[in-house]
Amino acid sequence: MQGYILKVQKVKDEDCLVTILSSHKQIKCYRFYGARHSIITQGFKLDFELIESKAFLPHLRSTMHLGFSWLIDREKLLIWQNFMRLLADHLRDVEDSDEFYFELVESCAKKFHRQNPIRVILEAYAKILKFEGRLHLDNYCFICDNPLSDEISLGRAFLAAHPICINKYILNKDDIMKFLSTGSTAHLDDNTIKSLYLILLEGF
Ligand SMILES: [Zn+2]
């Protein structure tokens, strides 16, 4: 099987719990420590086998990291691992995951080599909001329910509010609505991108 390593949690000694996103499932499995076992790193794509265990989680075996050339770029790897962590938290109670999520991660991994990684992740998140029916493009503040003006701020899930209602970075409403409705960040400058990324890090 193949999948992306969303999360690695150390348990006892050097054993760990590993969460993997495969095409239709989120798999939680157990990795026993062994000096000759290859290392499991969050964010990598993995080829693996599962050994079912009646009493406990399946055991992770015969693993092999499948590389992307950009994984040696420390800055890109950290951004990617943040994306994996956010996705793991978001899908934590989901066992049978829609293929949408795996396909999205695959397409992001392919884009990471050439494109700005923060833009790739923001554009992926706009797709997630749309797919899950959580995209709000209405002209009302989610805090006070009054109409928005040209300047807005965003809360979690990119919900729009008056800057004074939420006390966050001030953003241009038209730019943000264009981003959310098209899923493209091409018209946004780098400062706006950074602000959106910081909001995203608060959680999906
Ligand atoms: Zn308001």
Residues whose N, C-alpha, C, O or C-beta is under 5 A from the ligand:
A	BS01	ZN	C141 I143 C144 H162 C165
